Amino acid sequence: MIFCSKTMQGALVAAVGFTLMFGMAGCSTPDQPQFPVAANKPQSPELIKLKEGDIIRITFPGTPDLDSRQQIRRDGRITLPLGVGEVLVAGLTPGELEKQLMDRYSSQLVAKTVTVSIEVSSFPVFVTGAVVHPGKILSDRPLTALEAIMEAGGFDYSRADLKGVKVIRNVGGRLQHYTLNLKRVLQGQDSATFNLKAADIIYVPEKFSWF
C-alpha cells in the first residue's frame, strides 16, 4: 500500500484539474457571429448636423433684411441673398454654418452675430422585411429601432423573426451591421434601446430565412 502526503495529494489534484481545463479549452470552438451584437448601453449623443429636408431659420441681429427661413434642398444647398448665392450646408453643424455666414457677410453686418436654428428636422430611416408597411419612415425626431418598426405598422408576426432584427448603418462609406433581439424587449426581459441614426436601414428577417 502506498501512502501519499497531503502535499503530494494536493499536487496531484491540481495537475488533474489543469489537464481537464486544458482539454476542455482545446475542444472549444471560437464564437464567430455573422453580425456583431449591438451594445446595450445608450449611445452617446453627437453634434447635430444639417441634412437634406431640414428647415432652418437664419437670423442676423441688427440686419433683419438678411433674415430668412429655408428648407435644405436635396442637393444639400440653400440660396442666400446679396450675391452670396448657393451654399452647401448639409453635413455642417449650425455653429459651423454660422461661422461661414459671418465670413461671407462680414462687411454688411451691424452686429457681428449670426444665429442658425433648426425649426424642422427630418429624420429618415428605412424599414424592410417582415413588417406591415415596409418603406421609408420620415420623422421629425430621432427614433429607436423599435419605434421605427412601429411606425412601419409593426411586425408581421406570422413571418417576423424578432430575435434577429438587423440594423445596417453607413459609417464613412463602410457598412456596419448590428443584431437586435427585440423579442426580449417586447417581453420585458430587456430594457435596452437602440438609437438610430439618419439613413439607417432596419431589416426584420423572416423565420427560417436562408440568409
C-alpha positions as CSV (number, residue, x, y, z in Angstrom):
1,M,0.0,0.0,0.0
2,I,1.4,3.4,-1.0
3,F,0.7,6.4,1.2
4,C,0.9,10.0,-0.1
5,S,1.4,13.0,1.9
6,K,-1.2,15.8,1.9
7,T,1.2,17.9,-0.2
8,M,1.5,15.2,-2.8
9,Q,-2.2,14.7,-2.9
10,G,-2.8,18.4,-3.4
11,A,-0.3,18.5,-6.2
12,L,-2.0,15.5,-7.9
13,V,-5.4,17.2,-7.7
14,A,-4.1,20.4,-9.1
15,A,-2.4,18.5,-12.0
16,V,-5.6,16.6,-12.9
17,G,-7.6,19.8,-12.7
18,F,-5.2,21.7,-15.0
19,T,-5.3,18.7,-17.5
20,L,-9.1,18.8,-17.6
21,M,-9.2,22.6,-18.1
22,F,-6.6,22.4,-20.9
23,G,-8.5,19.6,-22.6
24,M,-11.8,21.4,-22.5
25,A,-10.2,24.6,-23.8
26,G,-8.7,22.7,-26.7
27,C,-12.1,21.3,-27.7
28,S,-14.0,24.6,-27.7
29,T,-14.7,26.4,-30.9
30,P,-14.4,30.2,-31.2
31,D,-17.7,32.1,-31.4
32,Q,-18.0,33.7,-34.8
33,P,-21.3,35.6,-35.1
34,Q,-22.3,36.7,-38.5
35,F,-23.1,40.2,-37.2
36,P,-21.7,42.0,-34.2
37,V,-24.3,42.3,-31.4
38,A,-25.3,45.9,-30.6
39,A,-24.2,47.3,-27.3
40,N,-26.9,47.6,-24.6
41,K,-25.6,50.8,-23.2
42,P,-27.1,54.1,-24.6
43,Q,-25.2,55.7,-27.4
44,S,-23.6,59.0,-26.7
45,P,-25.2,62.0,-28.3
46,E,-23.5,63.6,-31.3
47,L,-23.4,67.1,-32.6
48,I,-26.5,67.8,-34.7
49,K,-25.7,68.2,-38.4
50,L,-27.8,69.8,-41.0
51,K,-29.2,67.5,-43.7
52,E,-31.5,67.5,-46.7
53,G,-35.1,68.3,-45.9
54,D,-34.3,70.3,-42.7
55,I,-36.0,73.7,-42.4
56,I,-33.6,76.3,-40.8
57,R,-34.0,79.9,-39.7
58,I,-31.1,82.2,-40.2
59,T,-31.1,85.4,-38.1
60,F,-28.8,88.4,-38.4
61,P,-29.3,90.6,-35.3
62,G,-29.1,94.2,-36.4
63,T,-29.6,93.4,-40.1
64,P,-33.1,91.9,-40.3
65,D,-33.2,92.3,-44.1
66,L,-30.9,89.3,-44.3
67,D,-33.1,87.1,-42.1
68,S,-34.5,84.0,-43.9
69,R,-36.3,80.7,-43.4
70,Q,-35.3,78.0,-45.8
71,Q,-35.5,74.3,-46.4
72,I,-32.3,72.5,-47.4
73,R,-32.8,71.1,-50.9
74,R,-32.0,67.6,-52.0
75,D,-28.6,68.7,-53.2
76,G,-27.8,69.9,-49.7
77,R,-27.8,73.6,-50.6
78,I,-29.7,76.8,-49.8
79,T,-29.7,80.1,-51.7
80,L,-28.6,83.2,-49.9
81,P,-29.3,86.9,-50.9
82,L,-26.9,89.8,-51.8
83,G,-24.7,87.9,-54.2
84,V,-23.8,85.0,-52.0
85,G,-25.9,82.6,-54.0
86,E,-25.9,78.8,-53.4
87,V,-24.2,77.4,-50.3
88,L,-23.7,73.8,-49.4
89,V,-24.9,73.4,-45.9
90,A,-25.7,69.7,-45.5
91,G,-23.2,68.0,-43.2
92,L,-22.4,71.2,-41.3
93,T,-23.4,71.8,-37.7
94,P,-25.4,75.0,-37.1
95,G,-22.3,76.5,-35.5
96,E,-20.2,75.8,-38.5
97,L,-22.8,77.4,-40.8
98,E,-22.9,80.5,-38.5
99,K,-19.1,80.9,-38.9
100,Q,-19.4,80.6,-42.7
101,L,-22.1,83.2,-42.8
102,M,-20.2,85.6,-40.6
103,D,-17.3,85.4,-43.1
104,R,-19.5,85.9,-46.2
105,Y,-21.5,88.8,-44.8
106,S,-18.8,90.4,-42.5
107,S,-18.8,93.7,-44.4
108,Q,-22.6,94.0,-44.2
109,L,-23.3,93.1,-40.6
110,V,-24.1,95.7,-38.0
111,A,-23.8,93.2,-35.2
112,K,-21.1,90.6,-35.7
113,T,-23.5,87.8,-34.9
114,V,-25.4,85.2,-36.9
115,T,-27.8,82.6,-35.5
116,V,-28.8,79.4,-37.3
117,S,-31.6,77.3,-35.7
118,I,-33.3,74.2,-36.9
119,E,-37.1,74.6,-37.0
120,V,-38.0,71.3,-38.5
121,S,-35.6,68.4,-38.7
122,S,-36.2,65.4,-41.0
123,F,-35.0,62.0,-39.7
124,P,-35.3,59.4,-42.5
125,V,-34.8,55.7,-41.8
126,F,-35.7,52.7,-43.9
127,V,-37.6,49.6,-42.6
128,T,-37.8,46.5,-44.7
129,G,-38.6,42.8,-44.3
130,A,-41.4,41.2,-42.3
131,V,-43.2,44.4,-41.3
132,V,-46.7,45.6,-42.2
133,H,-45.7,48.6,-44.2
134,P,-42.1,48.5,-45.3
135,G,-40.5,51.6,-46.8
136,K,-39.1,55.0,-45.8
137,I,-40.0,56.5,-42.5
138,L,-39.6,60.2,-42.2
139,S,-39.7,61.5,-38.6
140,D,-39.2,64.9,-37.1
141,R,-37.1,63.5,-34.3
142,P,-34.6,60.6,-33.7
143,L,-36.1,57.2,-33.3
144,T,-35.2,53.9,-31.7
145,A,-35.2,50.7,-33.8
146,L,-38.4,49.5,-32.1
147,E,-40.1,52.9,-32.7
148,A,-39.2,52.8,-36.4
149,I,-40.7,49.4,-36.8
150,M,-43.9,50.6,-35.1
151,E,-44.0,53.5,-37.5
152,A,-43.9,50.9,-40.3
153,G,-47.1,49.3,-39.0
154,G,-45.3,46.9,-36.6
155,F,-44.1,43.4,-37.1
156,D,-45.8,40.9,-39.4
157,Y,-45.9,38.4,-36.5
158,S,-46.8,35.5,-38.8
159,R,-43.4,35.8,-40.5
160,A,-41.1,38.0,-38.4
161,D,-38.0,36.7,-36.6
162,L,-38.0,39.2,-33.7
163,K,-34.7,37.7,-32.3
164,G,-32.6,38.6,-35.3
165,V,-33.6,42.1,-36.3
166,K,-30.7,43.7,-38.3
167,V,-29.6,47.4,-38.4
168,I,-27.4,48.4,-41.2
169,R,-25.5,51.7,-40.9
170,N,-23.2,53.6,-43.3
171,V,-20.2,55.0,-41.4
172,G,-17.7,56.8,-43.5
173,G,-18.5,54.7,-46.6
174,R,-18.4,51.4,-44.8
175,L,-21.4,49.4,-43.7
176,Q,-21.7,48.4,-40.1
177,H,-24.2,45.6,-39.0
178,Y,-25.9,45.2,-35.7
179,T,-28.2,42.4,-34.5
180,L,-31.1,43.1,-32.1
181,N,-33.2,40.7,-30.1
182,L,-36.4,42.7,-29.9
183,K,-38.4,39.7,-28.6
184,R,-36.7,40.1,-25.2
185,V,-37.6,43.8,-25.3
186,L,-41.2,43.2,-26.0
187,Q,-41.4,40.6,-23.3
188,G,-40.0,42.9,-20.8
189,Q,-36.8,40.9,-20.4
190,D,-34.5,43.6,-21.7
191,S,-34.9,47.4,-21.2
192,A,-32.1,48.4,-23.6
193,T,-32.9,50.7,-26.5
194,F,-31.0,51.0,-29.8
195,N,-30.9,54.6,-31.0
196,L,-31.0,55.0,-34.8
197,K,-29.1,57.5,-36.9
198,A,-30.4,59.2,-40.0
199,A,-30.5,56.8,-43.1
200,D,-30.2,53.6,-41.0
201,I,-31.8,50.5,-42.6
202,I,-33.8,48.2,-40.3
203,Y,-34.3,44.7,-41.7
204,V,-36.7,42.3,-40.0
205,P,-35.9,38.8,-41.3
206,E,-38.5,36.1,-41.8
207,K,-38.5,33.0,-39.6
208,F,-36.4,30.1,-41.1
209,S,-34.9,32.5,-43.6
210,W,-31.9,31.1,-45.6
211,F,-30.0,34.4,-45.4
